Amino acid sequence: MQKLRMSYALLLVAFTLLPTSSILAHQPAAGEQPPAPEAISLLGAPLRSASPSAEALARYEAAKADYEADPSNPDKLVWYGRRTAYLGRFNEAIRIFGIGVERFPRDARFLRHRGHRYITTRQFDRAVEDLERANRLIEGTRDEIEPDGAPNARGIPISTLHSNIRYHLGLAYYLKRDWRNARRAYEQELAVAGNDDRRISASHWYYMTLRRMGADQEAAAFLQTVPAADTLDLLESGMYLLALRFAKGEVSEEEVLRHSLHSFEGVASGYGVANWHLYNGNRDRAFALMNEIVNGPGWANFAYIAAEADLAFHNARRTP
């Protein structure tokens, strides 16, 4: 249990290090014209990024200068695109990653990152296309650690190129409500996940996918394979574990929801609670929680996007 408490503390520190411009809505000053939206939500609302911090701008300028000094270097092009996305300039990042796709067609990193930002901008079909192409490119290749843009509290990268491709591919299919293919992607990742964070994050989406496709007995059996909290050493996936523990009946809804659904740390676990109510027929409670999530600022958060997609689907079914 002491290890779990430490993990939660590290998680909260890590959240403070995230590039906030990529996850917060823009709050214009009095008389300021808001920037053009980066995307339109699935509910029809414009999605704008916040003004970036001076630190984020400085890192972006450095990455841009590095690339411009050596434009034939794919590593520098990757970081130019990533730093652009961390400013909340997602469409510009998509354009930059597209340059990489054209110049370095065998380098799966550009498809992986462009696919991620297609998810951010609600272009799920394009995300699937890129991430499936990336998944084919990495077949038979050696995996590699993917450096973090916002390192966790220990400064230890937890993900790899292959794992990020599979994880984002599963998410893109989940958001399209293509449960069968989402399941396939998460099963691929769970078969080779090399650390607790990867296993727990994939387990969270895999469990929800099984429940969404009506495989309740499989989901219940899978839930029992999730390790006890005090046996895990998590750096970034504590809130996914909290959602899984709620599904197992180990923690109460009140304990999960003590984290605001408008906070970085509360969205992921809160969406898990909303989903649990949906599985179990309490649709009013499920959609109330999802509405609270999407009324918050974190529109680039994966669980926020998932709640938005669920609400859009629900609203479309209600429309005559």
Secondary structure, DSSP 8 states (H G I E B T S, - for coil): -HHHHHHHHHHHHHHHTS-GGGTSB----TT------SEE-TTS-EE-B----HHHHHHHHHHHHHHHH-TT-HHHHHHHHHHHHHTT-HHHHHHHHHHHHHH-TT-HHHHHHHHHHHHHTT-HHHHHHHHHHHHHHTTTS---B---SS--TT-----BHHHHHHHHHHHHHHHTT-HHHHHHHHHHHHHH--SHHHHHHHHHHHHHHHHHTT-HHHHHHHHTTS--GGG---SS-HHHHHHHHHHHTSS-HHHHTTS-TTSHHHHHHHHHHHHHHHHTT-HHHHHHHHHHHHTSS-TTSHHHHHHHHHHHHHHHHH--
